[in-house]
């Protein structure tokens, strides 16, 4: 879909750098995908948190999940 919009060039450059993209189209699509994925992660976290899963709040447990020991 082709859309014409004004984009803040400074924000675009920050996003391009953070996302490792090279074109405006690639950057905008990657940013939209990142927001969509972030929303899914937040909903999943809230799902488990609502079930009173204390492990999600335990730093030892979450650190092992994010930084597994080799």
C-alpha distances in whole Angstrom, upper triangle without the diagonal:
4,6,10,13,16,17,20,21,24,22,20,23,24,21,21,24,25,22,23,20,20,16,14,11,14,15,13,12,15,16,14,16,19,19,18,21,23,23,24,27,28,28,30,32,33,34,36,38,38,41,43,42,44,43,40,42,45,44,46,44,40,41,42,39,37,40,41,45,45
4,7,10,13,15,18,19,22,21,18,21,23,20,20,24,24,22,23,19,19,15,13,10,13,15,12,12,16,17,15,17,20,20,20,23,25,25,26,29,30,30,32,35,35,36,39,40,41,43,45,45,46,45,42,44,46,45,47,45,42,43,44,41,38,41,43,46,47
4,6,10,12,15,17,20,18,16,19,21,19,19,23,23,21,23,19,19,15,12,11,14,15,12,12,16,16,14,17,20,19,19,23,24,24,26,28,29,29,32,34,34,35,38,39,39,42,44,44,45,45,41,43,45,44,47,45,41,42,44,40,38,41,43,46,47
4,7,9,13,15,18,17,15,18,20,19,19,22,23,22,23,20,19,15,12,11,15,15,12,14,18,17,16,19,21,21,22,25,26,26,28,30,30,31,34,35,36,37,40,41,41,44,46,46,47,46,43,44,46,45,48,46,43,43,45,42,40,42,45,48,48
4,6,10,12,15,14,13,16,18,16,17,21,21,20,22,19,19,15,12,12,15,14,11,14,17,15,15,18,20,19,20,23,24,24,27,28,29,30,32,34,34,36,38,38,39,42,44,44,45,44,41,41,44,43,46,44,41,41,43,40,38,40,43,46,47
4,7,9,12,12,11,14,16,15,16,19,20,20,21,19,18,15,12,13,16,14,12,15,18,16,16,20,20,19,22,24,24,25,28,29,29,31,33,34,35,37,39,39,40,43,44,44,45,44,41,41,44,43,45,44,41,41,43,41,38,40,43,46,47
4,6,9,8,7,10,12,12,13,16,17,16,18,16,15,13,9,11,14,11,10,13,15,13,14,17,18,17,20,22,22,23,26,27,27,29,31,32,32,35,37,37,38,41,42,42,42,42,38,38,41,39,42,41,37,38,40,37,34,36,40,42,43
4,6,5,6,9,10,11,12,14,15,16,18,16,16,14,11,14,16,13,12,15,16,14,15,19,18,18,21,23,22,23,26,27,27,29,32,32,32,35,37,37,38,41,42,41,42,41,37,38,40,38,41,40,37,37,39,37,34,36,39,42,43
4,5,5,6,9,10,10,12,14,15,16,14,14,12,10,13,15,12,12,16,16,14,17,20,19,19,22,24,23,25,28,28,29,31,33,33,34,37,39,38,40,43,44,43,43,42,38,39,41,39,41,41,37,37,39,37,34,35,38,41,42
4,5,5,6,9,10,11,12,14,15,15,14,14,12,15,16,13,13,17,17,15,17,20,19,19,22,24,23,25,27,27,27,30,32,32,33,36,37,37,39,42,42,41,41,40,36,37,38,36,39,39,35,34,37,35,32,33,36,39,40
4,5,5,6,8,10,10,12,14,13,14,14,11,14,14,11,11,14,14,11,14,17,15,15,19,20,19,21,24,24,24,27,29,28,29,32,34,33,35,38,38,38,38,37,33,33,35,33,36,36,32,32,34,32,29,31,34,36,38
4,5,5,6,9,10,10,12,10,11,10,7,10,11,7,8,12,11,10,13,15,14,15,18,19,19,21,24,24,24,27,29,29,30,33,34,34,36,39,40,39,39,38,34,35,37,35,37,36,33,32,35,32,29,31,34,36,37
4,5,5,6,9,10,10,10,10,10,9,12,12,9,11,14,13,12,15,17,16,17,20,21,21,23,26,25,26,29,30,30,32,35,36,36,38,40,41,40,40,38,35,35,37,34,37,36,33,32,34,32,29,30,33,35,36
4,5,5,6,9,10,10,12,13,12,14,13,10,12,14,13,11,15,16,14,15,19,19,18,21,23,23,23,27,28,28,29,32,33,33,35,37,38,36,36,35,31,32,33,31,33,33,29,29,31,29,26,27,30,33,33
4,5,5,6,8,8,10,11,10,12,10,7,8,11,9,7,11,12,11,12,15,16,15,18,20,20,21,24,25,25,27,29,30,30,33,35,36,34,35,33,30,30,32,30,32,32,28,27,30,27,24,26,29,31,32
4,6,5,6,5,7,8,8,10,9,6,9,11,9,9,12,14,13,15,17,18,18,21,22,22,24,26,27,28,30,32,33,33,35,38,38,37,37,35,32,33,34,32,34,33,30,29,31,29,25,27,29,32,32
4,6,5,7,8,11,11,14,12,9,12,14,12,11,15,16,14,16,19,19,19,22,24,23,24,27,28,28,30,32,33,33,36,38,38,37,37,35,31,32,33,30,32,32,28,27,29,27,24,25,28,30,30
4,6,8,11,13,13,15,12,9,12,13,10,10,13,14,11,14,17,16,15,19,20,19,21,24,24,24,26,29,29,29,32,34,34,33,33,31,28,28,29,27,29,28,25,24,26,24,20,22,25,27,28
4,5,9,11,11,12,9,7,10,10,7,8,11,11,9,12,14,14,14,17,19,18,20,23,23,23,26,28,29,29,32,34,34,32,33,31,28,29,30,28,29,29,25,24,26,24,20,22,24,27,27
4,7,10,11,13,10,8,12,12,9,11,14,14,13,16,18,17,18,21,22,21,23,26,26,27,29,31,32,32,35,37,37,35,36,33,30,32,33,30,31,31,27,26,28,26,22,23,26,28,28
4,6,8,9,6,5,9,10,8,10,13,13,13,16,17,17,18,21,22,22,24,27,27,28,31,32,33,34,36,38,39,37,38,36,33,34,35,33,34,34,30,29,30,28,25,26,29,31,31
4,7,9,7,7,11,12,11,13,15,16,16,19,21,21,22,25,26,26,28,30,31,32,34,36,37,38,40,42,43,41,42,40,36,38,39,37,38,37,34,33,34,32,29,30,32,34,34
4,5,5,6,9,10,10,12,14,15,16,18,20,21,22,24,26,27,28,30,31,32,34,36,37,38,40,42,44,42,43,41,38,39,41,39,40,39,36,35,36,34,31,32,35,37,37
4,5,5,6,9,10,10,12,14,15,17,18,20,21,23,24,26,27,29,30,31,33,35,36,37,39,41,42,41,42,41,37,38,40,38,40,39,36,35,37,34,31,33,36,38,38
4,5,5,6,8,10,11,12,14,16,17,18,20,21,23,24,26,27,29,30,32,33,35,36,38,40,41,40,42,40,37,38,40,38,40,39,35,35,37,34,31,33,35,38,38
4,6,5,6,9,10,10,12,14,15,16,18,20,21,22,24,26,27,28,30,31,33,34,36,38,39,38,39,37,34,36,37,36,37,36,32,32,33,31,28,30,32,35,35
4,5,5,6,9,10,10,12,14,15,16,18,20,21,22,24,26,27,28,30,32,32,34,37,38,36,37,36,32,34,35,34,35,34,31,30,32,29,26,28,31,33,34
4,6,5,6,9,10,11,12,14,15,17,19,20,21,23,25,26,27,29,31,31,33,35,37,36,37,36,32,33,36,34,36,35,31,32,33,30,27,30,32,35,36
4,5,5,6,9,10,11,12,14,15,17,18,20,21,23,24,26,27,29,30,32,34,35,34,36,34,31,33,35,33,35,34,30,31,32,29,26,29,31,34,34
4,5,5,6,9,10,10,12,14,15,16,18,20,21,22,24,26,27,28,30,32,33,32,33,32,28,30,32,30,32,30,27,27,28,25,23,25,27,30,31
4,5,5,6,9,10,10,12,14,15,16,19,20,21,22,24,26,27,28,31,32,31,32,31,27,28,30,29,31,30,26,27,28,25,23,25,28,31,32
4,5,5,6,9,10,11,13,14,15,17,19,20,21,23,25,26,27,29,31,30,32,31,27,29,31,30,32,30,27,28,29,26,24,27,29,32,33
4,5,5,6,9,10,11,12,14,15,17,18,20,21,23,24,26,28,30,28,30,28,25,27,29,28,30,28,25,26,27,23,21,24,26,30,31
4,5,5,6,9,10,10,12,14,15,16,18,20,21,22,24,26,27,26,27,26,22,24,26,25,27,25,22,23,24,21,19,21,24,27,28
4,5,5,6,9,10,10,12,14,15,16,18,20,21,22,25,26,25,27,26,22,24,26,25,28,26,22,24,25,22,20,23,26,29,31
4,5,5,6,9,10,11,13,14,16,17,19,20,21,23,25,25,26,25,22,24,26,26,28,26,23,24,26,22,21,24,26,30,31
4,5,5,6,9,10,11,12,14,15,17,18,20,22,23,22,24,22,19,21,24,23,25,23,19,21,22,18,17,20,22,26,27
4,5,5,6,9,10,10,12,14,16,16,18,20,22,21,22,21,17,19,21,21,23,21,18,19,21,18,16,19,22,25,27
4,5,5,6,9,10,11,12,15,15,16,19,20,20,22,21,18,19,22,22,25,23,19,21,23,20,19,22,24,28,30
4,5,5,6,9,10,10,13,14,15,17,19,18,21,20,16,19,21,22,24,21,18,21,21,18,17,21,23,26,28
4,5,5,6,9,10,11,12,14,16,17,16,18,17,13,16,18,18,20,18,14,17,18,15,14,18,19,23,25
4,5,5,6,9,10,10,12,14,16,15,17,16,13,14,17,18,20,18,15,18,19,16,16,19,22,25,28
4,5,5,6,9,10,10,13,15,15,17,17,14,16,19,20,22,20,17,20,21,18,18,22,24,27,30
4,5,5,6,9,10,11,13,12,15,14,11,14,17,18,20,17,15,18,18,15,16,19,21,24,27
4,5,5,6,9,10,11,10,12,12,8,11,14,15,17,14,12,15,16,14,14,18,19,23,26
4,5,5,6,9,10,10,13,13,10,12,15,17,19,17,15,18,20,17,18,21,23,26,29
4,6,5,7,10,10,13,13,11,14,17,19,20,18,16,20,20,17,19,22,23,27,29
4,5,5,7,6,9,10,8,11,13,16,17,14,13,17,17,15,16,20,21,24,27
4,5,5,6,8,9,7,9,12,14,16,14,13,17,18,16,17,21,22,25,28
4,5,7,10,12,11,12,15,18,20,18,17,20,22,19,21,24,25,28,31
4,5,9,11,10,12,15,18,19,17,16,20,21,19,21,24,25,28,30
4,6,9,9,10,12,15,17,15,15,19,20,18,20,23,24,27,30
4,5,6,8,10,13,14,11,12,16,16,15,17,20,20,23,26
4,5,5,6,10,11,10,11,14,15,14,16,19,19,22,25
4,5,5,8,9,6,7,11,11,11,13,15,16,18,21
4,6,8,10,7,6,10,11,10,12,14,16,18,22
4,6,9,8,7,10,12,12,13,16,17,19,23
4,6,5,6,9,10,11,12,14,15,17,21
4,5,5,6,8,10,10,11,13,15,18
4,6,5,6,9,10,10,11,12,16
4,6,5,6,9,10,10,12,16
4,5,5,6,8,10,12,16
4,5,5,6,7,10,13
4,6,5,5,7,11
4,6,6,9,12
4,6,10,12
4,6,9
4,6
4
